[in-house]
């Protein structure tokens, strides 16, 4: 069966990674903006890659599950590149939590269910994660172990009011 490299987020960093690992494999590019996914696909096709596209909102569990199912239909998923994200210049703190934190957790959970044995993944993250003070052990544990569907309800995240990060510590 055909091997598939999944690229979530059609930006240049994710495309560069896909180019590096996708030789001889199909690339599935999904982005919130279908035009961005198609533009990335055209660039990759011009370099000789076989590419399929999709649309995904990483902050929506059903959308991520559909993308995982769509990518699975193309073959065995050997690589997942999670490069979707927003920065403080582009988005509110709540949007950063929804996309960068919850979205990444959703991608890892859903694609973790369908990635082939021996598959690999990489997450490209925003610098926004380095704009907050160091987190205490309890907060780190909660962020690491809370299911994606429950992350946004964690008290340290609901305390974000848009005027800045309200992290414990």
Order of alpha helices (4+ residues) and beta strands (2+ residues): beta-alpha-beta-alpha-beta-alpha-beta-alpha-alpha-beta-alpha-alpha-alpha
